[in-house]
Amino acid sequence: MDLTALTDIELETQHVAIQAEYDRRSVLAAIPEQVAVLSLQYLAAGGNQSNLDAAIVPAAEEATTTA
């Protein structure tokens, strides 16, 4: 893509789309570690593993059925 050929509006649109993709990738990279840390904290505080599993698994099942 020749960025020099884009109008200012087109360039800004591309910039916004690229930033959104960076943000999406950052979220995908960070969340598994955050879930692991929070899970350990929850269990250390006396939380129930089955409650923790129930909080995570339905969302994953829903995502695969709606995709």
ZADO-1210 file (C-alpha; in nm, 4 decimals, padded with zeros to 6 digits):
<atoms>
<atom x="00.0000" y="00.0000" z="00.0000" code="MET" pos="1"/>
<atom x="00.1360" y="00.3382" z="-00.1005" code="ASP" pos="2"/>
<atom x="00.0668" y="00.5524" z="00.2041" code="LEU" pos="3"/>
<atom x="00.1759" y="00.8654" z="00.0225" code="THR" pos="4"/>
<atom x="-00.1200" y="00.8282" z="-00.2159" code="ALA" pos="5"/>
<atom x="-00.3791" y="00.8316" z="00.0628" code="LEU" pos="6"/>
<atom x="-00.5810" y="01.1349" z="00.1604" code="THR" pos="7"/>
<atom x="-00.5534" y="01.2538" z="00.5183" code="ASP" pos="8"/>
<atom x="-00.8877" y="01.0903" z="00.5985" code="ILE" pos="9"/>
<atom x="-00.7843" y="00.7598" z="00.4393" code="GLU" pos="10"/>
<atom x="-00.4529" y="00.7682" z="00.6241" code="LEU" pos="11"/>
<atom x="-00.6291" y="00.8363" z="00.9555" code="GLU" pos="12"/>
<atom x="-00.8721" y="00.5504" z="00.8857" code="THR" pos="13"/>
<atom x="-00.5787" y="00.3147" z="00.8294" code="GLN" pos="14"/>
<atom x="-00.4098" y="00.4425" z="01.1432" code="HIS" pos="15"/>
<atom x="-00.7210" y="00.3758" z="01.3515" code="VAL" pos="16"/>
<atom x="-00.7576" y="00.0253" z="01.2049" code="ALA" pos="17"/>
<atom x="-00.3916" y="-00.0548" z="01.2713" code="ILE" pos="18"/>
<atom x="-00.4131" y="00.0736" z="01.6291" code="GLN" pos="19"/>
<atom x="-00.7257" y="-00.1371" z="01.6862" code="ALA" pos="20"/>
<atom x="-00.5384" y="-00.4455" z="01.5642" code="GLU" pos="21"/>
<atom x="-00.2433" y="-00.3704" z="01.7941" code="TYR" pos="22"/>
<atom x="-00.4876" y="-00.3343" z="02.0831" code="ASP" pos="23"/>
<atom x="-00.6600" y="-00.6636" z="01.9958" code="ARG" pos="24"/>
<atom x="-00.3290" y="-00.8480" z="01.9839" code="ARG" pos="25"/>
<atom x="-00.2217" y="-00.6940" z="02.3125" code="SER" pos="26"/>
<atom x="-00.5433" y="-00.8099" z="02.4790" code="VAL" pos="27"/>
<atom x="-00.4993" y="-01.1616" z="02.3408" code="LEU" pos="28"/>
<atom x="-00.1443" y="-01.1738" z="02.4732" code="ALA" pos="29"/>
<atom x="-00.2210" y="-01.0317" z="02.8181" code="ALA" pos="30"/>
<atom x="-00.5468" y="-01.1966" z="02.9217" code="ILE" pos="31"/>
<atom x="-00.4260" y="-01.5559" z="02.9687" code="PRO" pos="32"/>
<atom x="-00.1618" y="-01.4411" z="03.2180" code="GLU" pos="33"/>
<atom x="-00.4136" y="-01.2155" z="03.3939" code="GLN" pos="34"/>
<atom x="-00.6592" y="-01.5045" z="03.4225" code="VAL" pos="35"/>
<atom x="-00.3855" y="-01.7270" z="03.5656" code="ALA" pos="36"/>
<atom x="-00.2861" y="-01.4675" z="03.8270" code="VAL" pos="37"/>
<atom x="-00.6450" y="-01.3938" z="03.9247" code="LEU" pos="38"/>
<atom x="-00.7250" y="-01.7659" z="03.9410" code="SER" pos="39"/>
<atom x="-00.4389" y="-01.8254" z="04.1821" code="LEU" pos="40"/>
<atom x="-00.5488" y="-01.5316" z="04.3968" code="GLN" pos="41"/>
<atom x="-00.9079" y="-01.6577" z="04.3974" code="TYR" pos="42"/>
<atom x="-00.8064" y="-02.0092" z="04.4994" code="LEU" pos="43"/>
<atom x="-00.5610" y="-01.8810" z="04.7633" code="ALA" pos="44"/>
<atom x="-00.8436" y="-01.6777" z="04.9154" code="ALA" pos="45"/>
<atom x="-01.0511" y="-01.9925" z="04.9488" code="GLY" pos="46"/>
<atom x="-01.2422" y="-01.9796" z="04.6242" code="GLY" pos="47"/>
<atom x="-01.3930" y="-02.2973" z="04.4826" code="ASN" pos="48"/>
<atom x="-01.2270" y="-02.4449" z="04.1722" code="GLN" pos="49"/>
<atom x="-01.5602" y="-02.5546" z="04.0244" code="SER" pos="50"/>
<atom x="-01.6962" y="-02.1993" z="04.0564" code="ASN" pos="51"/>
<atom x="-01.3860" y="-02.0737" z="03.8822" code="LEU" pos="52"/>
<atom x="-01.4233" y="-02.3306" z="03.6046" code="ASP" pos="53"/>
<atom x="-01.7910" y="-02.2405" z="03.5622" code="ALA" pos="54"/>
<atom x="-01.7018" y="-01.8739" z="03.5238" code="ALA" pos="55"/>
<atom x="-01.4616" y="-01.9464" z="03.2374" code="ILE" pos="56"/>
<atom x="-01.5998" y="-02.2450" z="03.0478" code="VAL" pos="57"/>
<atom x="-01.9483" y="-02.1121" z="02.9551" code="PRO" pos="58"/>
<atom x="-01.7982" y="-01.8107" z="02.7827" code="ALA" pos="59"/>
<atom x="-01.5673" y="-02.0342" z="02.5805" code="ALA" pos="60"/>
<atom x="-01.8555" y="-02.2640" z="02.4855" code="GLU" pos="61"/>
<atom x="-02.0728" y="-01.9681" z="02.3875" code="GLU" pos="62"/>
<atom x="-01.7954" y="-01.8216" z="02.1709" code="ALA" pos="63"/>
<atom x="-01.7570" y="-02.1463" z="01.9761" code="THR" pos="64"/>
<atom x="-02.1316" y="-02.1888" z="01.9230" code="THR" pos="65"/>
<atom x="-02.1801" y="-01.8337" z="01.7982" code="THR" pos="66"/>
<atom x="-01.8797" y="-01.8360" z="01.5657" code="ALA" pos="67"/>
</atoms>
